[in-house]
């Protein structure tokens, strides 16, 4: 068996008295899409924020390529090529596409000043690949559509050679056409060998895009199943009842 | 006609807000010039206006960063006060015991002390805001009282005067560089402007990014170089009054030649403003620090998730503001040739008003250095113009307050129209 690209073992975190994530273990293989499902407040977003370095876990271990890693900040996560596309589209609305794409990792000139021309040129290159219709490079991203903003966020992850990509509701704010575009992109990135965690409420979309789904409820992992082994109804009942498909008959 | 003008402006890639502000500034200047029978736009008055605006303009550049990061600094007027007093003591009482009177060491050490103290005070306040999470409004409101009290306490309320003669040159009409040096600087500035336009064009072209047509670059360059030359000519036209010259010759024991004239040239304090404007613009637009300041203002969460240490950034922004307040204290106390404990009183409000009139949005994320400096000049022109016309002091305040509100309202409408949120 090959080494997983990423393993999160026995992860727990609590806020005040509430256990937001309780002893959860998940893993991710290269070229695999794993869906995280669950109600609002089930702990999906909290779990991936631990991986992205936005929250510090109370206990548990994270392994990248079988090696234990210590992720304490977003900068640490980036060091291990873990890139995140947030539900809220973590972009600075007042900056242009290139500034957002390179935020925190600016290209600088030999005098140490930020090289906007170079960054814009690089942005144009990556965008030509991801979203050839994207032309508005010098406008603040607030004036862009949801899909265009999403492509800036995705371009940021792709440009910096993400190996592990976390997508938190990547299509929530998008129209039909743009959603299809993101789905195609996920397939393409998967084919390139990236491991992708996908969070979504759209069970049908998840069944189509994912190789495996992990369902969470009340901070705990209900089960991880291969999509070909379960039906959409099985997954829905796991989300609602918090029970594995096998347990259903007993109930 | 309107359409072709719009196209012209667009081709030049000019900032329409900037054009609007320049228009407002010129309108104010022309109205006061008519009302004062032509004295408002004399070289003498323009020269004095630049001197009076210097300290507020210096601080307004720092206030842009503070407001862009969704903070406020109400303490800077009091910081100017306490730094002015400490610098007064350093140069008038402490240093003269160690070095000779009139030694250049005095001015250098005093200025370093002033700026250093400003960075310390600003950094301390920034630490409380960034790491202790106390709202900047509260920290700096406390600072407003604390540092004004400290200014009073340092000298038990007495005014330190006179200040070191070299130090005084940094703020007033006694420190000017003369006609020749002023023109030399204007030429250097013009060459630098042309070089900058050409090199950024070349760089854009080398990356295959569309550039403006050549004629647009030439027009833009001509406007900029023309402005530099025009301002220099106006400042150089202000001649030293004959009485002052006569006294200077008498003191040297010489006879003043018939028809001898001399002009002041650029005051040192105005050159300080220009230098700070250039440096701060580069910091805002071309450094990572500046980029992070704007990113944090636009979306603090996004900035943090991008790996930016927003807490430390807050400390740096307030330390920078404090350092600029230190420089402003140098210029302000030097202009008055004394350090009183009321130095800088209400400056925080003038500085905030200048930044806001200059297009800095209190919601954060938006603001320009040149806008803030222009805002400072608009405020000062209004105040000193009304003084010249003979508007009563209470009415002056009423009008300045109304103009501030009006300016922000116009800005809100402008933003809504241009879809800038």
Interface residues (C-beta under 8 A of the other chain):
Chain A: X52 X54 X73 X74 X75 X78 X84 X86 X88 X90 X91 X92 X93 X94 X95 X99 X100 X103 X104 X105 X106 X108 X112 X113 X114 X116 X117 X118 X120 X121 X124 X140 X142 X143
Chain B: X200 X203 X204 X206 X207 X208 X209 X282 X286 X287 X288 X291 X292 X294 X295 X296 X297 X298 X299 X301 X302 X303 X304 X305 X306 X307 X308 X365 X366 X419 X420 X421
